[in-house]
């Protein structure tokens, strides 16, 4: 009986050691998957923060979920979340590159057309200031208002250009809708056909 009890204890101890070894190996594999996902996110983080911040946040949240599941001991959920985070990091790199290309192209187009438009508005303002007949419905005070709006437009464009020059296309592009709106209103006010 003692030998039988001893044999059961040894068998249970052996099974416990095997399970612990399997659990440790599984934990190490999941740690490696989490670290790989973290490295993938870190590699694209700088560009993603500029061009795809929402997707970056989603990838980081998924990675944190993998870490939390691992800490709870849910290896299956941790592994699934780590794999999902790695996939999101890959998609993140693609999305950031696509958005950067899109904004770069849009900015280049604006950089070529905006100075011409500003010069066109300035020439019209100068002509009206030097005696040219004002458009119908415009008086001297409205001309002064148009000059003030032109100065504001020039400053907004300078700010956007500065942001783009410093590599902050997100900020530059965020300024474009109001710049385009101001320009359209000025052209309309001054009777400039686009």
For each residue, the residues with C-beta under 8 A, 3 or more apart:
1: 4 5
2: 5 6
3: 6 7
4: 1 7 8
5: 1 2 8 9
6: 2 3 9 10
7: 3 4 10 11
8: 4 5 11 12
9: 5 6 12 13
10: 6 7 13 14
11: 7 8 14 15
12: 8 9 15 16
13: 9 10 16 17
14: 10 11 17 18
15: 11 12 18 19
16: 12 13 19 20
17: 13 14 20 21
18: 14 15 21 22
19: 15 16 22 23
20: 16 17 23 24
21: 17 18 24 25
22: 18 19 25 26
23: 19 20 26 27 75
24: 20 21 27 28
25: 21 22 28 29
26: 22 23 29 30 75
27: 23 24 30 31 70 75
28: 24 25 31 32
29: 25 26 32 33 79
30: 26 27 33 34 66 70 75 78 79 82
31: 27 28 34 35 70
32: 28 29 35 36
33: 29 30 36 37 66 79 82 83 86
34: 30 31 37 38 63 66 67 70 78 82 85
35: 31 32 38 39
36: 32 33 39 40 82 86
37: 33 34 40 41 63 66 82 83 85 86 89
38: 34 35 41 42 63 85
39: 35 36 42 43
40: 36 37 43 44 85 86 89 90
41: 37 38 44 45 56 59 60 63 85 88 89 92
42: 38 39 45
43: 39 40 89 93
44: 40 41 47 48 56 89 92 93 96
45: 41 42 48 49 56
46: 49 50
47: 44 50 51 93 96 97 100
48: 44 45 51 52 53 55 56 59 92 93 95 96
49: 45 46 53 56
50: 46 47 53 96 100 168 169 170
51: 47 48 95 96 97 99 100 103 169 170
52: 48 55 56 92 95 96 99
53: 48 49 50 56 57
54: 57 58
55: 48 52 58 59 88 91 92 95 96
56: 41 44 45 48 49 52 53 59 60 92
57: 53 54 60 61
58: 54 55 61 62 88
59: 41 48 55 56 62 63 85 88 89 92
60: 41 56 57 63 64
61: 57 58 64 65
62: 58 59 65 66 81 84 85 88
63: 34 37 38 41 59 60 66 67 81 82 85
64: 60 61 67 68
65: 61 62 68 69 81 85
66: 30 33 34 37 62 63 69 70 78 79 81 82 84 85
67: 34 63 64 70 71 78
68: 64 65 71 72
69: 65 66 72 74 75 77 78 81
70: 27 30 31 34 66 67 73 74 75 78
71: 67 68
72: 68 69
73: 70
74: 69 70 77 78
75: 23 26 27 30 69 70 78 79
76: 79 80
77: 69 74 80 81
78: 30 34 66 67 69 70 74 75 81 82
79: 29 30 33 66 75 76 82 83
80: 76 77 83 84
81: 62 63 65 66 69 77 78 84 85
82: 30 33 34 36 37 63 66 78 79 85 86
83: 33 37 79 80 86 87
84: 62 66 80 81 87 88
85: 34 37 38 40 41 59 62 63 65 66 81 82 88 89
86: 33 36 37 40 82 83 89 90
87: 83 84 90 91
88: 41 55 58 59 62 84 85 91 92
89: 37 40 41 43 44 59 85 86 92 93
90: 40 86 87 93 94
91: 55 87 88 94 95
92: 41 44 48 52 55 56 59 88 89 95 96
93: 43 44 47 48 89 90 96 97
94: 90 91 97 98
95: 48 51 52 55 91 92 98 99
96: 44 47 48 50 51 52 55 92 93 99 100
97: 47 51 93 94 100 101
98: 94 95 101 102
99: 51 52 95 96 102 103
100: 47 50 51 96 97 103 104 169
101: 97 98 104 105
102: 98 99 105 106
103: 51 99 100 106 107 169 170 172 173
104: 100 101 107 108 169
105: 101 102 108 109
106: 102 103 109 110 173 176
107: 103 104 110 111 164 169 172 173
108: 104 105 111 112
109: 105 106 112 113
110: 106 107 113 114 176
111: 107 108 114 115 161 164
112: 108 109 115 116
113: 109 110 116 117
114: 110 111 117 118 157 179 183
115: 111 112 118 119
116: 112 113 119 120
117: 113 114 120 121 183 187
118: 114 115 121 122 150 153 154 157 183
119: 115 116 122 123
120: 116 117 123 124 187 192
121: 117 118 124 125 150 153 183 186 187 190 192
122: 118 119 125 126 150
123: 119 120 126 127
124: 120 121 127 128 190 191 192
125: 121 122 128 129 143 146 147 150 190
126: 122 123 129 130
127: 123 124 130 132
128: 124 125 132 134 138 143 190
129: 125 126 143 147
130: 126 127
131:
132: 127 128
133:
134: 128 138 139 140 143
135: 138 189 190 191
136:
137:
138: 128 134 135 142 143 146 189 190
139: 134 142 143
140: 134 143 144
141: 144 145
142: 138 139 145 146 189
143: 125 128 129 134 138 139 140 146 147
144: 140 141 147 148
145: 141 142 148 149
146: 125 138 142 143 149 150 186 189 190
147: 125 129 143 144 150 151
148: 144 145 151 152
149: 145 146 152 153 182 185 186 189
150: 118 121 122 125 146 147 153 154 186
151: 147 148 154 155
152: 148 149 155 156 182
153: 118 121 149 150 156 157 179 182 183 186
154: 118 150 151 157 158
155: 151 152 158 159
156: 152 153 159 160 175 178 179 182
157: 114 118 153 154 160 161 179
158: 154 155 161 162
159: 155 156 162 163 175
160: 156 157 163 164 171 172 175 176 179
161: 111 157 158 164 165 172
162: 158 159 165 166
163: 159 160 166 168 169 171 172 175
164: 107 111 160 161 167 168 169 172
165: 161 162
166: 162 163
167: 164
168: 50 163 164 171 172
169: 50 51 100 103 104 107 163 164 172 173
170: 50 51 103 173 174
171: 160 163 168 174 175
172: 103 107 160 161 163 164 168 169 175 176
173: 103 106 107 169 170 176
174: 170 171 177
175: 156 159 160 163 171 172 178 179
176: 106 110 160 172 173 179 180
177: 174 180 181
178: 156 175 181 182
179: 114 153 156 157 160 175 176 182 183
180: 176 177 183 184
181: 177 178 184 185
182: 149 152 153 156 178 179 185 186
183: 114 117 118 121 153 179 180 186 187
184: 180 181 187 188 194
185: 149 181 182 188 189
186: 121 146 149 150 153 182 183 189 190 192
187: 117 120 121 183 184 190 192 193 194
188: 184 185 191 192
189: 135 138 142 146 149 185 186
190: 121 124 125 128 135 138 146 186 187
191: 124 135 188
192: 120 121 124 186 187 188
193: 187
194: 184 187
